[in-house]
């Protein structure tokens, strides 16, 4: 058994197909099948159930596959430790963020990273929170921007900025003429929310429950831009995080009276990561990008 065999094993487990696994591993399908069969013979067990239509891991195979994943993860950590020792501020950096942060912060953040960390090859990933946590756990992600708190024992986090929510209404809405809005003003309003899986939805529902606002049950959006267009059309009102405020005709953004609803965005990484110095510098750059973006959005809000 060698590490190459473990890569083959995991590819078959992930894809449930010898043909697709062979493509991923850049070898022929007969070669892959032969290597998996040799591994089964060496261990004296059957790892996969094979039919003409599907490939499924056996119960014992699932346990061995899980162990193989841990072994390859440790191998990756060894390589990372060695590379970091040579140059802690070089190499690939896989940075994730959930959609209601990624689309608005990355444009400010990427130039700062390129300027401050020129030897870093930046790989950006936009995913929902649950997927990002899984990728952090599996080692596919180095760090991610998530809404805090994150309750995972294997993760460390650092708060980098607070993102206040503003109320977005059509400029014909009765609240559009308010300079500030109380949370109680939302009572009876139809609040437009994002679809399931978006952490912003959870924040908004908390306010709904507090003030007695009603979620618009018939309409749920997959992005903030869709929410923005629905507000513009007069379908309802919504929360827009300050980082996502964009000046455009037909929509008013109104600040909440203190204490305003908000979310805390943090940089999150594995406790076992060997890239502490890089993450420390990255957190400072995220803070700087958020300050620049916040200043831009304050100006935009003033113009509305």
Rosetta silent file (secondary structure, phi, psi, omega in degrees, C-alpha in Angstrom):
SEQUENCE: XXXXXXXXXXXXXXXXXXXXXXXXXXXXXXXXXXXXXXXXXXXXXXXXXXXXXXXXXXXXXXXXXXXXXXXXXXXXXXXXXXXXXXXXXXXXXXXXXXXXXXXXXXXXXXXXXXXXXXXXXXXXXXXXXXXXXXXXXXXXXXXXXXXXXXXXXXXXXXXXXXXXXXXXXXXXXXXXXXXXXXXXXXXXXXXXXXXXXXXXXXXXXXXXXXXXXXXXXXXXXXXXXXXXXXXXXXXXXXXXXXXXXXXXXXXXXXXXXXXXXXXXXXXXXXXXXXXXXXXXXXXXXXXXXXXXXXXXXXXXXXXX
SCORE:     score description
SCORE:     0.000 S_00000001
   1 L     0.000  136.560  176.143    0.000    0.000    0.000 S_00000001
   2 L  -138.557  175.534 -177.045    1.247    3.498   -0.824 S_00000001
   3 H   -63.448  -34.064  177.834   -0.091    7.047   -0.852 S_00000001
   4 H   -59.463  -42.232  178.581   -0.899    6.828   -4.553 S_00000001
   5 H   -61.646  -36.546  179.360   -3.229    3.899   -3.829 S_00000001
   6 H   -67.178  -36.754  174.656   -4.995    5.985   -1.179 S_00000001
   7 H   -62.054  -43.677  177.912   -5.583    8.753   -3.726 S_00000001
   8 H   -60.861  -44.505 -178.529   -7.118    6.175   -6.073 S_00000001
   9 H   -59.090  -46.297 -178.288   -9.273    4.817   -3.258 S_00000001
  10 H   -69.087  -36.209  177.951  -10.649    8.236   -2.346 S_00000001
  11 H   -60.964  -44.712  178.416  -11.302    9.156   -5.984 S_00000001
  12 H   -64.823  -41.524  179.669  -13.475    6.070   -6.446 S_00000001
  13 H   -63.542  -40.269 -178.761  -15.262    6.753   -3.148 S_00000001
  14 H   -69.142  -43.623 -170.377  -15.956   10.380   -4.081 S_00000001
  15 H   -96.520  -13.598 -179.543  -17.130    9.766   -7.633 S_00000001
  16 L    55.110   33.025 -177.608  -18.739    6.321   -7.268 S_00000001
  17 L  -157.944  128.156  176.689  -17.299    5.499  -10.680 S_00000001
  18 H   -70.724  -34.700 -179.526  -14.070    3.835  -11.784 S_00000001
  19 H   -65.277  -50.015 -179.260  -14.212    5.652  -15.129 S_00000001
  20 H   -67.250  -36.874  178.207  -14.563    9.118  -13.586 S_00000001
  21 H   -64.431  -38.647  177.947  -12.018    8.312  -10.875 S_00000001
  22 H   -63.579  -40.406  177.396   -9.505    7.245  -13.518 S_00000001
  23 H   -61.685  -43.530  179.666  -10.031   10.561  -15.334 S_00000001
  24 H   -61.864  -39.598 -175.650   -9.441   12.469  -12.098 S_00000001
  25 H   -87.559   -0.605  177.726   -6.256   10.494  -11.407 S_00000001
  26 L    59.923   41.186  173.810   -5.061   10.807  -15.041 S_00000001
  27 L  -134.264  171.749  179.425   -4.695    7.053  -15.537 S_00000001
  28 L   -77.534  155.904 -179.574   -6.589    4.444  -17.536 S_00000001
  29 H   -64.117  -42.012  177.359   -9.655    2.792  -16.059 S_00000001
  30 H   -60.878  -37.618  178.880   -8.163   -0.742  -16.238 S_00000001
  31 H   -64.059  -44.106  179.173   -5.057    0.451  -14.381 S_00000001
  32 H   -62.371  -46.301 -179.551   -7.175    2.033  -11.643 S_00000001
  33 H   -60.265  -40.271  179.439   -9.347   -1.063  -11.300 S_00000001
  34 H   -63.773  -42.607 -178.763   -6.247   -3.253  -11.067 S_00000001
  35 H   -66.194  -39.280  178.705   -4.708   -1.081   -8.327 S_00000001
  36 H   -66.449  -40.320  178.763   -7.920   -1.104   -6.272 S_00000001
  37 H   -64.183  -40.354  177.400   -8.161   -4.906   -6.667 S_00000001
  38 H   -62.102  -39.991  179.456   -4.519   -5.272   -5.536 S_00000001
  39 H   -64.680  -42.458  177.426   -5.284   -3.132   -2.497 S_00000001
  40 H   -61.922  -42.462  179.333   -8.292   -5.311   -1.652 S_00000001
  41 H   -64.404  -39.986 -179.958   -6.173   -8.460   -2.027 S_00000001
  42 H   -63.947  -39.949 -178.492   -3.442   -6.991    0.175 S_00000001
  43 H   -84.541  -19.011 -179.852   -5.937   -6.112    2.901 S_00000001
  44 L    75.549   25.105  179.308   -7.950   -9.281    2.462 S_00000001
  45 L  -139.900  165.034  174.382  -11.282   -7.443    2.320 S_00000001
  46 L   -95.729  123.091 -179.235  -13.727   -6.040   -0.233 S_00000001
  47 L   -88.439  -32.789 -175.820  -13.664   -2.225   -0.306 S_00000001
  48 E  -131.588  143.999  166.023  -16.387   -1.633   -2.919 S_00000001
  49 E   -88.650  127.949 -175.367  -19.582   -3.284   -4.095 S_00000001
  50 E  -117.675  130.296  169.229  -19.492   -3.272   -7.894 S_00000001
  51 L  -132.062  178.680  178.444  -22.403   -3.545  -10.342 S_00000001
  52 L   -67.646  -21.331 -173.483  -22.841   -2.454  -13.937 S_00000001
  53 L  -108.207  -23.426 -175.224  -24.600    0.691  -12.784 S_00000001
  54 L  -153.186  161.643  175.611  -22.941    1.772   -9.550 S_00000001
  55 E  -127.967  123.489 -178.669  -19.978    1.462   -7.201 S_00000001
  56 E  -128.222  136.838  174.915  -20.595    1.660   -3.462 S_00000001
  57 E   -66.160  142.553  171.757  -18.147    1.378   -0.565 S_00000001
  58 L   -72.691  170.454  179.994  -18.756   -1.523    1.784 S_00000001
  59 H   -60.186  -44.958  177.294  -19.312   -0.780    5.470 S_00000001
  60 H   -70.045  -34.305  176.963  -15.700   -1.639    6.277 S_00000001
  61 H   -59.304  -38.961  178.769  -14.594    0.151    3.131 S_00000001
  62 H   -60.299  -40.858 -179.568  -16.172    3.386    4.442 S_00000001
  63 H   -68.192  -38.441  179.073  -14.074    3.161    7.612 S_00000001
  64 H   -70.084  -38.286  177.281  -10.884    2.530    5.651 S_00000001
  65 H   -62.051  -42.724  178.138  -11.679    5.402    3.263 S_00000001
  66 H   -61.125  -40.042  177.708  -12.141    7.739    6.255 S_00000001
  67 H   -66.150  -38.834  178.578   -8.751    6.630    7.576 S_00000001
  68 H   -61.931  -39.807  178.795   -7.194    7.195    4.131 S_00000001
  69 H   -62.282  -41.543  179.264   -8.536   10.753    4.104 S_00000001
  70 H   -64.311  -39.560 -179.950   -6.907   11.432    7.485 S_00000001
  71 H   -63.324  -45.899 -178.606   -3.589   10.024    6.255 S_00000001
  72 H   -69.130  -31.757  176.172   -3.582   12.210    3.130 S_00000001
  73 H   -64.901  -42.260  177.813   -4.604   15.236    5.189 S_00000001
  74 H   -65.201  -36.101  175.769   -1.600   14.653    7.466 S_00000001
  75 H   -60.798  -43.014  179.527    0.603   14.302    4.392 S_00000001
  76 H   -63.236  -37.978  178.864   -0.640   17.676    3.176 S_00000001
  77 H   -64.397  -40.325  178.231    0.132   19.200    6.584 S_00000001
  78 H   -60.476  -45.975  179.332    3.701   17.844    6.415 S_00000001
  79 H   -63.222  -40.136 -179.309    4.182   19.407    2.985 S_00000001
  80 H   -65.371  -41.726  178.333    2.652   22.661    4.196 S_00000001
  81 H   -59.946  -43.592 -179.541    4.953   22.765    7.223 S_00000001
  82 H   -65.983  -44.423 -179.221    8.006   22.262    5.031 S_00000001
  83 H   -65.686  -40.030 -179.473    6.925   24.880    2.492 S_00000001
  84 H   -65.586  -37.448  178.966    6.026   27.369    5.221 S_00000001
  85 H   -61.732  -34.544 -179.637    9.414   26.928    6.883 S_00000001
  86 H   -75.403  -41.850  179.085   11.100   27.907    3.616 S_00000001
  87 L  -159.147   96.583 -175.034    8.847   30.919    2.949 S_00000001
  88 L   -65.823  -15.302 -176.924    5.768   31.486    5.156 S_00000001
  89 L  -112.068   34.033  178.607    4.431   34.215    2.850 S_00000001
  90 L  -136.181  168.475  177.461    4.507   32.250   -0.415 S_00000001
  91 E    97.097 -172.860 -179.720    2.508   29.502   -2.107 S_00000001
  92 E   -74.834  140.810  171.551   -1.193   28.902   -2.616 S_00000001
  93 E  -127.873  111.966 -179.336   -3.716   30.570   -0.331 S_00000001
  94 E   -97.053  107.242 -175.223   -7.235   29.160   -0.589 S_00000001
  95 E  -114.194  126.750  179.240   -9.588   31.771    0.854 S_00000001
  96 E  -112.088  161.943  173.470  -13.337   31.257    1.061 S_00000001
  97 E  -159.533  151.900  177.592  -16.291   33.486    1.895 S_00000001
  98 L   -80.310  158.758 -166.788  -20.042   33.146    1.827 S_00000001
  99 H   -55.377  -38.284 -175.809  -21.887   34.963   -1.002 S_00000001
 100 H   -77.839    2.154  169.286  -23.120   38.038    0.897 S_00000001
 101 H  -113.473  -46.400 -172.429  -19.506   38.860    1.784 S_00000001
 102 H   -55.115  -48.387 -174.225  -17.498   37.473   -1.135 S_00000001
 103 H   -63.760  -24.129 -172.374  -19.134   39.501   -3.906 S_00000001
 104 H  -108.690  -27.807 -179.607  -18.613   42.790   -2.090 S_00000001
 105 H   -93.344  -36.546 -176.799  -15.374   42.421   -0.119 S_00000001
 106 H   -55.213  -42.099  179.389  -13.196   40.443   -2.544 S_00000001
 107 H   -58.787  -31.693  176.685  -12.921   43.305   -5.084 S_00000001
 108 H   -80.565  -34.721 -171.459  -11.432   45.500   -2.334 S_00000001
 109 H   -79.038  -40.838 -173.541   -9.364   42.736   -0.749 S_00000001
 110 H   -57.340  -48.212  178.407   -7.662   41.125   -3.755 S_00000001
 111 H   -60.275  -35.227  178.997   -5.577   44.188   -4.781 S_00000001
 112 H   -65.758  -41.418  179.023   -4.427   44.626   -1.175 S_00000001
 113 H   -65.419  -43.776 -179.453   -3.295   40.992   -0.977 S_00000001
 114 H   -61.622  -36.745 -178.981   -1.477   41.210   -4.310 S_00000001
 115 H   -75.416  -44.469 -174.866    0.355   44.320   -3.170 S_00000001
 116 H   -82.791  -28.328 -175.916    1.217   43.171    0.376 S_00000001
 117 L  -129.726   68.714 -171.884    1.805   39.474   -0.356 S_00000001
 118 L   -65.718  -18.914 -178.370    3.161   39.307   -3.917 S_00000001
 119 L   -92.399    1.682  178.351    4.432   35.709   -3.583 S_00000001
 120 E   -88.470  133.467  171.873    1.005   34.374   -2.670 S_00000001
 121 E   -99.052  108.540 -170.768   -1.100   32.684   -5.360 S_00000001
 122 E   -86.838  128.528  175.943   -4.646   33.520   -4.288 S_00000001
 123 E  -120.116  113.191 -175.151   -7.455   31.010   -4.877 S_00000001
 124 E   -99.661  139.008  179.821  -10.894   32.438   -4.022 S_00000001
 125 E  -132.232  129.604  175.775  -13.947   30.305   -3.271 S_00000001
 126 E  -110.981  116.435 -178.693  -17.523   31.515   -2.807 S_00000001
 127 L  -148.695  165.129  173.092  -19.754   29.012   -1.009 S_00000001
 128 L   -70.082  160.780 -173.283  -22.416   28.843    1.674 S_00000001
 129 H   -55.042  -45.873 -176.718  -21.222   28.603    5.271 S_00000001
 130 H   -59.056  -43.534  179.836  -21.852   24.870    5.689 S_00000001
 131 H   -67.007  -38.134  179.284  -19.782   23.991    2.622 S_00000001
 132 H   -63.754  -41.422  179.005  -16.940   26.300    3.690 S_00000001
 133 H   -63.977  -40.388  178.269  -16.736   24.665    7.110 S_00000001
 134 H   -63.967  -39.053  179.189  -16.597   21.231    5.492 S_00000001
 135 H   -69.895  -33.886  173.391  -13.800   22.379    3.167 S_00000001
 136 H   -64.121  -43.289 -178.893  -11.876   23.781    6.127 S_00000001
 137 H   -63.074  -39.674 -176.680  -12.312   20.466    7.918 S_00000001
 138 H   -82.449   -8.595 -178.208  -11.120   18.430    4.934 S_00000001
 139 L    88.717    4.364  178.659   -8.110   20.689    4.285 S_00000001
 140 L   -75.324  -17.470 -177.124   -9.435   21.950    0.937 S_00000001
 141 L  -125.811  137.939  177.497   -9.578   25.488    2.335 S_00000001
 142 L   -81.732  -43.835  179.640   -6.872   27.409    4.229 S_00000001
 143 E  -160.163  164.111 -176.737   -9.158   30.003    5.791 S_00000001
 144 E  -149.372  153.183  173.731  -12.573   31.554    5.284 S_00000001
 145 E   -95.221  116.670 -175.910  -14.577   34.655    6.109 S_00000001
 146 E  -132.771  160.391  174.153  -17.630   33.580    8.104 S_00000001
 147 E   -78.227  129.196 -178.879  -20.246   35.139   10.360 S_00000001
 148 E   -90.862  153.865    3.248  -19.261   34.630   13.991 S_00000001
 149 L   -83.824  157.335  173.739  -19.598   32.791   16.234 S_00000001
 150 L  -116.026  119.924 -174.892  -18.600   29.490   14.630 S_00000001
 151 L   -98.274   78.507  176.434  -19.023   26.527   16.961 S_00000001
 152 L  -137.789  124.155 -175.064  -16.446   24.022   15.718 S_00000001
 153 L   -63.220  -27.233 -174.463  -13.729   22.646   18.019 S_00000001
 154 L   -86.535    0.041 -174.492  -11.179   22.277   15.208 S_00000001
 155 E  -112.916  145.766  168.042  -11.375   25.938   14.152 S_00000001
 156 E  -107.216  156.269  178.360   -9.821   29.177   15.381 S_00000001
 157 E  -147.995  156.646  175.051  -11.350   32.547   14.547 S_00000001
 158 E  -140.439  124.801  176.963  -10.661   36.249   14.783 S_00000001
 159 E   -66.264  132.679 -178.348  -13.284   38.959   14.407 S_00000001
 160 E  -116.282  -29.293  173.244  -12.215   41.362   11.659 S_00000001
 161 E  -165.519  155.985  173.472  -15.157   43.740   11.210 S_00000001
 162 E   -99.394  138.097 -176.122  -18.791   44.397   12.127 S_00000001
 163 E  -119.737  104.092 -177.401  -21.259   44.736    9.284 S_00000001
 164 E   -73.577  145.907  175.279  -24.344   46.795   10.141 S_00000001
 165 E   -93.386  139.566  172.294  -27.677   46.060    8.439 S_00000001
 166 E  -114.283  155.399  176.846  -29.639   48.812    6.722 S_00000001
 167 E   -89.676  125.215  177.689  -33.282   48.672    5.698 S_00000001
 168 E  -102.865  125.292  179.344  -33.775   48.769    1.920 S_00000001
 169 E  -134.681  156.325  172.561  -37.121   50.114    0.713 S_00000001
 170 E   -66.631  148.875 -175.961  -38.490   51.377   -2.577 S_00000001
 171 L   -68.587   -6.952  175.269  -38.353   55.160   -2.769 S_00000001
 172 L   -95.560   -1.844 -177.868  -42.172   55.166   -2.903 S_00000001
 173 L   -74.234  145.120  179.698  -42.456   53.282    0.401 S_00000001
 174 H   -56.002  -31.340 -179.907  -43.799   55.249    3.422 S_00000001
 175 H   -78.914   -8.307 -175.024  -40.581   54.587    5.362 S_00000001
 176 H   -63.701  -20.465 -177.088  -38.440   55.995    2.547 S_00000001
 177 H   -92.664   -1.532  178.300  -38.686   59.483    3.997 S_00000001
 178 L   -77.735  140.068  173.534  -37.333   58.450    7.415 S_00000001
 179 L   -82.170  -23.851  177.029  -33.778   59.461    8.260 S_00000001
 180 E  -148.539  153.151 -178.267  -33.626   56.563   10.724 S_00000001
 181 E  -125.829  138.645  173.260  -35.875   53.586   11.355 S_00000001
 182 L   -86.832  149.118  177.862  -36.775   51.822   14.594 S_00000001
 183 H   -60.032  -31.592  179.091  -36.968   48.049   14.560 S_00000001
 184 H   -65.804  -20.350  178.316  -40.564   48.396   15.770 S_00000001
 185 H   -67.110  -15.165 -178.828  -41.365   50.221   12.483 S_00000001
 186 H   -82.614   -8.210 -178.184  -41.063   46.849   10.750 S_00000001
 187 L   -58.363  125.806 -179.746  -44.126   45.443   12.497 S_00000001
 188 L    86.828   -7.873  178.834  -46.563   44.290    9.821 S_00000001
 189 L   -77.749  153.449  174.741  -44.066   44.736    6.983 S_00000001
 190 E   -94.189  109.179 -174.714  -43.425   41.969    4.464 S_00000001
 191 E   -93.890  124.026  178.136  -39.728   41.215    4.789 S_00000001
 192 E   -83.840  133.023 -176.649  -37.974   39.682    1.787 S_00000001
 193 E  -128.317  160.320  173.548  -35.358   37.085    2.751 S_00000001
 194 E   -74.285  165.203 -178.469  -32.720   34.953    1.123 S_00000001
 195 L   -70.405  170.871  177.982  -33.290   31.244    0.569 S_00000001
 196 L   -56.302  144.283  176.641  -32.390   28.509    3.069 S_00000001
 197 L    99.816  -14.851  177.831  -28.681   28.048    3.745 S_00000001
 198 L   -91.891  127.187 -176.492  -27.731   31.748    3.731 S_00000001
 199 H   -65.689  -26.884  178.130  -26.582   32.954    7.146 S_00000001
 200 H   -61.776  -31.410  177.108  -28.040   36.422    6.433 S_00000001
 201 H   -60.764  -43.436  179.494  -31.468   34.771    6.444 S_00000001
 202 H   -61.489  -41.995  178.138  -30.896   33.643   10.034 S_00000001
 203 H   -61.987  -44.207 -178.146  -29.961   37.164   11.147 S_00000001
 204 H   -66.153  -39.010 -179.803  -33.047   38.624    9.487 S_00000001
 205 H   -63.998  -33.875  177.988  -35.381   36.016   11.013 S_00000001
 206 H   -60.954  -42.329  179.026  -34.124   36.927   14.479 S_00000001
 207 H   -67.993  -40.587  178.291  -35.238   40.527   13.924 S_00000001
 208 H   -54.954  -46.378 -177.542  -38.561   39.331   12.466 S_00000001
 209 H   -66.507  -32.700 -177.608  -39.278   37.355   15.621 S_00000001
 210 H   -72.185  -42.908 -170.401  -38.343   40.284   17.849 S_00000001
 211 H  -104.651   -5.803  178.344  -40.471   42.967   16.192 S_00000001
 212 L    83.022   21.279  174.856  -43.317   40.937   14.724 S_00000001
 213 L   -76.828  155.369 -178.834  -42.494   41.447   11.068 S_00000001
 214 E  -106.222  133.339  172.628  -43.740   38.853    8.586 S_00000001
 215 E   -72.857  138.755  173.706  -41.545   36.998    6.125 S_00000001
 216 E   -73.329  102.261 -170.664  -42.797   37.168    2.552 S_00000001
 217 E   -71.361  -28.437 -173.047  -43.508   33.446    2.210 S_00000001
 218 E   -82.337  -12.844 -174.911  -44.127   33.343   -1.540 S_00000001
 219 E  -133.791  123.992  172.256  -40.800   34.867   -2.585 S_00000001
 220 E  -133.870  138.531 -174.681  -37.263   33.908   -1.563 S_00000001
 221 E  -102.088  157.466  176.418  -34.141   35.088   -3.323 S_00000001
 222 L   -98.927   -6.277 -179.622  -30.862   33.328   -4.026 S_00000001
 223 L  -152.882  160.459  175.849  -28.772   36.519   -3.930 S_00000001
 224 H   -64.018  -32.427 -179.149  -28.743   40.042   -2.534 S_00000001
 225 H   -65.881  -36.613  176.005  -28.985   41.406   -6.074 S_00000001
 226 H   -66.521  -42.582  175.755  -32.290   39.589   -6.561 S_00000001
 227 H   -57.053  -42.811 -178.473  -33.526   40.979   -3.248 S_00000001
 228 H   -60.154  -42.960 -179.361  -32.518   44.444   -4.384 S_00000001
 229 H   -68.138  -34.222  178.284  -34.540   44.121   -7.587 S_00000001
 230 H   -69.391  -37.755  174.947  -37.597   42.868   -5.690 S_00000001
 231 H   -62.092  -45.085  179.529  -37.395   45.856   -3.347 S_00000001
 232 H   -57.733  -35.471 -178.832  -37.133   48.137   -6.366 S_00000001
 233 L   -80.376   -3.239  178.117  -40.294   46.515   -7.770 S_00000001
 234 L    82.478   18.853 -179.047  -42.174   47.239   -4.533 S_00000001
 235 L   -72.135  -30.245 -178.497  -42.544   43.582   -3.511 S_00000001
 236 L   174.484 -164.024  178.376  -41.411   44.261    0.041 S_00000001
 237 E  -119.869  164.615 -179.928  -38.533   45.511    2.169 S_00000001
 238 E  -153.875  168.073  171.681  -35.308   43.782    3.154 S_00000001
 239 E   -92.291  135.161  173.333  -32.089   44.006    5.132 S_00000001
 240 E  -124.150  123.089  176.274  -28.941   44.836    3.193 S_00000001
 241 E   -63.417  145.793 -175.824  -25.572   44.583    4.971 S_00000001
 242 H   -54.867  -34.539 -178.410  -23.621   47.814    4.785 S_00000001
 243 H   -63.407  -21.109 -176.540  -20.863   46.119    2.812 S_00000001
 244 H  -104.069    2.412 -179.653  -23.384   45.436    0.015 S_00000001
 245 L   -64.781  130.170  177.237  -25.022   48.873   -0.180 S_00000001
 246 L  -133.895  128.278 -179.057  -24.951   50.238   -3.725 S_00000001
 247 L   -71.347  126.464  176.023  -26.370   53.600   -4.747 S_00000001
 248 L  -157.212  151.176 -179.605  -29.012   53.257   -7.450 S_00000001
 249 L   -63.155  145.134  172.993  -32.248   55.051   -8.379 S_00000001
 250 L    95.032   -8.112 -178.663  -35.466   53.746   -6.898 S_00000001
 251 E  -130.229  137.198  174.505  -34.104   52.362   -3.605 S_00000001
 252 E  -112.697  138.444  175.869  -33.536   54.016   -0.258 S_00000001
 253 E  -110.582  121.998 -173.609  -31.195   52.633    2.416 S_00000001
 254 E  -119.021  131.270  178.671  -32.180   53.667    5.934 S_00000001
 255 E   -76.175  148.623  175.203  -30.094   53.189    9.065 S_00000001
 256 E   -85.461  148.779  171.901  -31.601   51.608   12.166 S_00000001
 257 L   -67.316  151.560 -179.914  -31.665   53.428   15.476 S_00000001
 258 L   -64.769  142.028   -2.506  -29.215   52.062   18.033 S_00000001
 259 L   -82.258  120.810 -177.694  -28.752   49.267   18.747 S_00000001
 260 L   -73.717  141.917  174.174  -28.721   48.540   15.016 S_00000001
 261 L   -64.301  143.851 -177.754  -28.862   44.894   13.902 S_00000001
 262 E  -158.173  174.399  173.832  -25.511   43.713   12.584 S_00000001
 263 E  -132.241  151.792  176.513  -23.278   40.701   12.027 S_00000001
 264 E  -104.578  123.493  179.395  -19.654   40.112   12.980 S_00000001
 265 E   -98.732  130.872 -179.028  -17.434   38.796   10.199 S_00000001
 266 E  -127.652  156.766  171.928  -14.405   36.804   11.238 S_00000001
 267 E   -91.005  129.374 -172.779  -11.462   35.076    9.631 S_00000001
 268 E  -124.333  137.717 -179.616  -11.607   31.350   10.445 S_00000001
 269 E  -150.962  167.451  179.481   -8.895   28.708   10.067 S_00000001
 270 E   -72.382  142.779  177.105   -7.898   25.292   11.410 S_00000001
 271 L   -61.862  -27.714 -177.370   -6.167   25.145   14.778 S_00000001
 272 L   -87.032    0.818 -177.029   -3.572   22.840   13.205 S_00000001
 273 L   -61.887  141.233  178.251   -2.694   25.266   10.402 S_00000001
 274 L   -96.158   12.677 -172.831    1.003   26.015    9.975 S_00000001
 275 L  -111.067   41.393 -175.988    0.311   29.367    8.338 S_00000001
 276 H   -57.574  -45.207 -178.534   -0.104   31.533   11.413 S_00000001
 277 H   -65.283  -41.544  179.025    2.004   34.464   10.182 S_00000001
 278 H   -63.818  -44.069 -179.664    0.236   34.540    6.819 S_00000001
 279 H   -64.954  -37.619  177.221   -3.192   34.431    8.478 S_00000001
 280 H   -60.366  -46.069  179.277   -2.177   37.233   10.852 S_00000001
 281 H   -67.464  -37.425  179.842   -1.230   39.467    7.927 S_00000001
 282 H   -63.372  -40.728 -179.365   -4.346   38.445    5.991 S_00000001
 283 H   -61.941  -36.935  176.308   -6.644   39.439    8.868 S_00000001
 284 H   -65.217  -37.675  178.731   -5.116   42.924    8.846 S_00000001
 285 H   -69.046  -36.488  177.157   -5.713   43.221    5.109 S_00000001
 286 H   -63.807  -43.886  177.087   -9.342   42.134    5.523 S_00000001
 287 H   -58.448  -43.535 -179.643   -9.857   44.821    8.155 S_00000001
 288 H   -64.642  -42.700  179.289   -8.334   47.403    5.822 S_00000001
 289 H   -63.170  -39.425 -179.649  -10.505   46.293    2.884 S_00000001
 290 H   -66.903  -37.305  178.257  -13.626   46.491    5.044 S_00000001
 291 H   -63.880  -44.365  178.886  -12.764   50.029    6.187 S_00000001
 292 H   -62.409  -45.215 -178.521  -12.331   51.158    2.574 S_00000001
 293 H   -66.446  -39.786 -179.564  -15.577   49.497    1.525 S_00000001
 294 H   -63.525  -39.599  178.354  -17.471   50.880    4.517 S_00000001
 295 H   -62.959  -41.351  178.405  -16.338   54.413    3.685 S_00000001
 296 H   -62.361  -40.727 -176.778  -17.539   53.960    0.101 S_00000001
 297 H   -74.339  -32.328  174.349  -20.949   52.702    1.261 S_00000001
 298 H   -61.116  -43.421  177.231  -21.395   55.538    3.758 S_00000001
 299 H   -61.157  -43.209 -178.814  -20.864   57.961    0.879 S_00000001
 300 H   -64.753  -40.292  179.255  -23.339   55.996   -1.244 S_00000001
 301 H   -64.823  -40.548  178.747  -25.929   55.989    1.525 S_00000001
 302 H   -61.277  -36.183 -178.751  -25.566   59.735    1.980 S_00000001
 303 H   -69.160  -29.196  178.626  -26.209   60.247   -1.724 S_00000001
 304 L   -75.533    0.000    0.000  -29.490   58.344   -1.528 S_00000001
